[in-house]
């Protein structure tokens, strides 16, 4: 049984990306995984449009605090160069790495 699809090229504009549906789109924290996955097939400068319910808002309190303290991914990425490890920081870092080369909407 095939385990995945191999694409021969990267795309300028990503398809609408879901947070993988219930229960994986309950929070923005979980939905970032869909953005990270879509970034692997979108060309640099391309767009990723995430559609997720986020019925439980952004996620845990540590992640929510990081989001409120760092309004841009660039600001957050600069911050983590000089900060200690914080619970849930890695997921926002993954988002920052994606948005260096694509636009997540």
N, C-alpha and C positions, 0 to 999 in steps of 0.2 A: 504494500500500500504506500503511495507517495507521501512523503513527509513535508513537502512544501513545493513552492513554485519558483523556478529560476527565471528571472527577468533579464532580458538582453540589454536593457537600457534603463536610464533613470528618467523621470518625468519632470516637466517644468511645473506643473500644477498637480498637486495630489488630489485624489478623490476625497470625498467627504469621509473622514475617519471617525469611527465610533469608538467609544470606550469599551468595546467588546460586549456591551449589553449587561443586563442585570446578572449578577450583583457587582460586576467589575466597573460599572460606571456610577456607583453610588457616591463617590467622592472625586474631586478633581485630582487628588493625590494618586488614586488608582488609574484615572483616565490618562495621566501623563504617559503611561505605558503604551497607549495607542499612538500618541504623538511620536514617541521614540521609535516605534515600529515603522510608522509611515515615513519617517525621515530617511530610512534606508533605501527608499525608492523615489524620492523627490530630489531633483537637481538642486544644487546650491542656488539660492535666491528664489526657490519655488515656494509654494504655499501649502500649508496643511490646515484643513478646517476640521476641528474636532466637534463632534456632536455627542454630548453625554448628559445624562439626567442630573447628576450631582445632587441627588435628593438629600444627601447628608452633608452638603456644603463642600468646603475645601478638603477636609480631612481632620487628622488629629490636631491637638492644640499646639504642638511644637511646629508642625508644618504650617498651620494657619498663621502663627506668629511670624515665621520667616517670610511668608507671603506679604504680610502687612508691613513688615520692616523694610522690605526690598521690593520696590514697585517695578523695577525692571530686571530682566534676567542678567543684563550686563552689570548692573550694580551688585547683584547677588554674587556673581562670579568673581568680581573684584573683592568682595567681602570675605569669601571663603578662603582666599589665599592667606589671610592673616587671622583666621579664627579656629577655635578648637572644634572637635567633633560634637555635633548636636544630633539628637534623635530626629530622623526623617529628613535631614539635610540633603542626603544623596539624591532624593527624587527631584528636588528643585535644581540640583546640579545637572541631572540628566536633561531637564527641560532647558536649562541654560546652554548646554552643549548643542542641543538641536537648534535653538534659535540663533546661534552664531551664523548658521548657513541657510536657514529657511525662515519663513514667517509663519508662526502658528497663530491661527485665528480662532 
